[in-house]
Structure formats: C-alpha cells, structure tokens
Amino acid sequence: MAQSGAPYTERTPRVVAARRLLRRRDRGRAGRFLVEGAQAVREAVRCGSVLELFVTERAAIQHPELLETPGARVSLITERAATGLSGTVTPQGIVAVCAALGRPAADALRGTRLVAVLAGVADPGNAGTVIRVADAAGAGAVLFAGDTVDPHNGKCVRASTGSLFHLALGVEPDPRLAVAACRQAGLQVLAADAGTGRNLDDVVDAGTLVAPTAWLFGNEVHGLDRELLAAADHAVAVPLHGHAESLNLAAAAAVCLYASARAHRRRLPGPIT
C-alpha cells in the first residue's frame, strides 16, 4: 500500500479529488475518469491507463493481484469512502483513476475497417453496451459525435465491462465532421434507420457490407436527423420478422455490426473435391 496507517476516509483529500471525477465537467478538466469493479479495472491495468487505485480491505483480499498495478499509486480506503466513489448500489470496493481515452476522430479511425458512430445517443447504458458489442464484433473504434453522452460516464464505463480499453474512442463535437472523417478514413457510411432505410437483408445480399463501414446510430427516441441521414451513403433498416414494434439501440447496433463483421470475414468457398 502507498500510505501507512489507517485507510483513507471519504474526507481524505485524495478521495475527495477522485470523487469530483463523477462529474463530467471535472473529468474534462482533469483528463481523468473513474473505473469501478475488478473486471473493468483489470482491463484498464492491461492497457496501462491506471494512475491511481483505491481498494477496500475486502477488495484487497479478493483481488490481491491488482495491488501490484505497475505505475499506479494504490491506496486503502474505507467502505464508506468506496461508496462515495461508486455509482452503484452495491460497490465492489475497487475504483481506479484512469487517463481519459477520448481522441480526435481522425486518430481513432486510422486503420479501421468497422466503426460504430453514436450521434446524439443520450443513455450511457446504451452507449456502453454499444462499445461492448463493437468490441465483440471486432470493430476498431467507436466514435462519439455531436451531443452524445460522455464515454467516460460511470454508467457507460460499467456497461462496456472493460471493452472501452480494447478499441479506440473518438470524440467529434460536430456530427457532420464525424461523417466526413469516416469518409476520409476510407469508410462507407451506413445510417441505421427503421423509417427510411433499405432492408438489411437486401444490403447483405447485395454485398454492400464487404466494404469498410462506419455504422451511424442516432438518438434512442428521435433517431438520426434528416441532415445526417442525407449525409450517409445509404440508410439501412433492420428487418422485424416478428411482431415487435422495434429494437432498442444496442440490439440494433449488434445486428448491424455483426452483419458487417460476417461480411468482412466471409471466405469464398473452395473448389469441390
């Protein structure tokens, strides 16, 4: 442990400073954010993002390997201090302070073949789940465009279950510039839109998804605005074969990203022997 004596309390200056990172404004100023839970912290350690680690005695016993995090200051804290740093009802007692991951769109998109672009997405749980889905589908980046939730929001970080450390996170305040950056990176832009889009099955059959692709996803309630729809190469609708009214954002993103992943990985059949 870095400190000697009793565990830090909720009033200890280092804990107070870390608690400020629960606010977006303070995260932006500090260039840091909080990561909670053993699994997410483990992924942060692997990518070298952890600057400071707070653990309770209980968590230290359960996860002793994390106490040796290289380059990080490790501090023992009380359960009450852990509760103050947590955004959950039942804190795990392990919270890391990490360097911010957001980068300019052009940097995040470099060398990618599959990207999810979130434009105006408001719910941090949805955003974090899309990061997790994009990671699972093999995407190289997730781009946060326009008035979209902060990727370093605690709920978003938790919903990603560590996947935000596996791919590039791009941030572009202007969604039109985000689309332009995707094109400059050699990606076609497909807008997921249930109202105006071509059927995804038809797009798959036409071979459209073989090309490097940026999928554009809009607000959970209002979808994509007309300007962004017009800026995309195609609008694509996920078909609903049953009686469901619609799919939520994360489910639709999973269908679209995996359709692209399959197209990118599909091999031509060999000769019949």
N, C-alpha and C positions, 0 to 999 in steps of 0.2 A: 504494500500500500504506500501511496505517496505521502500521506500525512500520518503523524503519530497521534496517539491518544484516542479520545472518543470519536465516534462517527460524526460527520458533518450533519448539521440540522438544517431545517428549512430556512433559518436565518443566516446561515453562513454565506458570506459574500459570493463565493464561487457558485453555490447552489442558486442564490438569488439571480446572478448573472445568467445562469443556464435557463432558469425559469422564464426569463424575458424572451427567450427564443420560441416560446409558444405563440408569440405574436408575429405576424407576417412582417410588419414594419421593422421590428428589431432583428428578425432574421436577415432581412435585406441589408440593413446597416452593418451587421456583423459578418455577413458572408458565411454564416453557420446555421445549422439546424439540428434538431434532436431526433435521435433514432431510438426507439424503445423496443425491448424484447430481445431474447437471446438469439433467435434466428436472424433477425434483421441486423443486429449488432455484429454477428458472426460474418455476415456478408460484407458489412462495412469494413471490418478488420481485414478481410481478404483483399479488398481493393485499396487499402491504405488511407481511408478517409477519416479515421477516428482521431480526434485531437484530445479528447478527454472522456473518461469513462467513470460513471457513478454507479456503485453497486451497494445493495444492502447486504448484511451478513448472510441472510438466507440465500440470496442470489450468488454470493461468493462461494458458498458451499456447493450449490447446484452446478455452477459453471466455472470451476477453478481455472480452466484453460484461458478464459477471457481476461484473467487478471494479469496475464503476461503480454498484453497487447503492445507490440513494439511502437515506440514513439509517442505513446499516449500517457497522460497523467491519470492514474487510477485512484479513485477516492471512495472510501467507505461512507455511506450515508444512512440515516435513519429511515425507517419505513414511512414516517410522515413526510420526510423530505422527498422520498421516491414518489409518494402520492402527488405531491405538488408539481413534480416534473412530468407526470403521466397524463395522458388524455383518455385513459381507460378506467373502468370501474374497479377492475382487479389488476393493479400494476404488478409486473413481473419482478420489479426491483432492480432492473438493469437498464440504464439510459446512457447513450453515447452522444457527445457533442461532435458533429462531423462538419467538414468543409462543404460548402454549397456545391451542388453538382451541375446547376444550370450553366449552359454555354450558348454562344451565339448560334443561330440556326445553321449557318454555313459550316461551322466547325462540327456540329452534331451530325450533319448529313453526309459528311465526307466519307466516301467509300461504301455507302449503304445501298441495299437493294430493296429493302422493305421498311416502311416507316408508317407510324400512326401519328396523325396530326389532330390535336384536340383544339377546336376553335369554339370558345365560349362555353366550355364544359364547366358547370358550377359545382357539382358534387365531388368532394375529394375522394370519397369511397369509390365512385365510378372511375375517376382518373387513375387512382392507384391500381384498380383491377385491370384497367386497360394496359398499364405498364406491365403488370404481371402477365397478361395474355400476350402482349407484344414480345416479351422476353421468351415465353414458351414457344411462340410461333417462329422464333428466330429472327425477329426484326432487329435492325441495327440501332434504331433511335425512336424516341417519342418526342414530338415537337409540341410545346405548349404555345398556342398562338392566340393573340388578342386578349380579351377579358376572360381568361381562364383561371381556374383555381391554381394556387401556388403548388408546384410539385413537391415542395418541402413541408407542406401542411402535414401535421401529425397523422391525421386520418388517412391521407393519401399515402404517406410513407408506410403505415401499418398495412394498408390494403395491398401494397405492392409486395409484401413479405420478402423484402430484400432485393427484388428484381430491379429496382431503380439503380442499383450498383452494377448491374450487368450490361446495361446499354447506355447510349448517350442520351442525355436530356437536353433538348434545345429549347430556348425561350425567345419568342419573337412577338413584341407588343402589337405589331400590325399584321393581321391575318393575311392580307394581300401580299405582303412581303414574304410571309411564310410560304405561300404558294409559289411565289417567284423563286425563292431559294430552293424549293423542291425541284423545280424545272431546271434550274442552273446545275443541280446535282445529277441531272440525267434521269429524273423520275417522272413517270406519268402521274397525274393527279386524278384520283377517282374519289368522288364525293358520295358517301353513303347517305342516301335519301330515299325514304319509303314512298314519298309522294310523286316524284318525277322521274325516278331512276329506271334504267333498263334492268331487267331481271338478272340477278347474279348468275343464275344457271346459264343464261344465254351468253353472258360475258365470259364465263368459264369455257363454254363450248367454242366460242369464237377465238380462243387463245389469247385474249387481251391481257390476261394476268401473267403471262410469261415474262412480260417486260418488267423492269424495276419499277416499283409502285409506291406512291405515298397515298395512304387512305386518309380521307378528310372526314372527321366526325364532328358533329355540331352539338349545340346545347340540348340537354335532355328533354326540355319541353318544347322549345321553338325550332330546334333543328338548325340547319345552316341558312344564313340569309341569302337572298337572291344573287347578290354580288359574288359571293363565294361559290355558289352553285354554277354561276356563269363562268367563273374563272377556271373551274375544273375541266379536265378533258372529257369526262363522262360522269353522269350521275348514275348510281347503281343502287338497286333496291334488293334487300334480302327477301326472298320469297317466303310467304307464310302458307304452308300447305295444310295446316290445321285450322282451328277456329280462334287462335289467339289474336287479339287486336293488334299487338305489336311486340317487338323485342326491346328490352332495355338497352342502354348504350353499350354496356360491357359485353352483353351477349351478342349484339350485332357486330361489335368490333371483333369478337372471337371468330365468328363465322367468316367475316371478310378477310381477316389476316391469315387464317388457316387456309382459305381458298387460294390466296396468293402464295403461301408457303408451299402448298402442294404443287402448284404450277411451277414454281421455281425449282423444285426438287424432282419433278417427274422425269423419268428416263424413257427414252424411246425404246420400244420393245426390240429385242434382239431377233436374229433370224430363227425360224422354226427348225428344229433338228429332229 
